[in-house]
Amino acid sequence: MKRSGSNPYKNIIKPVYKLDELLNVQREVSKPPDSLYIGLGWDEDPGENKRHYRRFYDDELENVKDLMGEPPFICYELKRGQTRGASKGWWPFGGNKEDESGATSTE
C-alpha cells in the first residue's frame, strides 16, 4: 500500500480507478488487503464516491490503544454494604465481619 502512494493507517480509503484499454472500462486498482479493510458500497460510475473501504478492528475500539490511547471513561471501584450501623442479626453463628474499630460491617 505504501508503494501505491496510499496511507495504510487511514480508517477510510476511497478506491482508485484506471481505464482498462482492452475492454474500455474503468477498473479499480490498488485495493487494500481484505484482512485489514472491509469494502462497503458500490459505484455504478467511478465518480460517484459511494464505494469505500473501512478499516476493520477485531476488538472494541476502546481497547485499541493505537486508535484511542488511554480509555476516555472514568472508572470507580464500588463497594456494597455499610460499615457503620449494621446489625449482627439474630443468627448467633453467622460470620459477622468487623472493621478496624470493631463495629459490624456488611461490605
Backbone hydrogen bonds, N-H to C=O, Kabsch-Sander energy under -0.5 kcal/mol:
donor,donor_aa,acceptor,acceptor_aa,energy
5,G,2,K,-1.0
6,S,1,M,-1.6
10,K,7,N,-1.2
13,I,53,Y,-2.5
16,V,29,V,-0.7
18,K,27,R,-2.8
20,D,25,V,-3.6
21,E,19,L,-0.9
24,N,20,D,-2.0
25,V,20,D,-1.1
27,R,18,K,-3.2
29,V,16,V,-3.0
36,L,33,P,-1.2
37,Y,33,P,-1.9
38,I,54,R,-2.9
40,L,52,H,-3.2
44,E,42,W,-0.6
48,E,45,D,-1.9
52,H,40,L,-2.7
53,Y,13,I,-2.7
54,R,38,I,-2.6
55,R,11,N,-3.0
56,F,36,L,-3.3
63,N,60,E,-1.4
64,V,60,E,-0.5
64,V,61,L,-0.7
65,K,63,N,-1.0
67,L,64,V,-0.6
68,M,64,V,-2.5
69,G,64,V,-0.5
69,G,65,K,-1.2
75,C,73,F,-0.5
78,L,76,Y,-0.6
86,A,104,T,-0.7
94,G,91,W,-1.0
96,N,94,G,-1.6
97,K,105,S,-0.7
99,D,103,A,-2.2
102,G,99,D,-1.3
105,S,97,K,-2.4
106,T,82,Q,-2.9
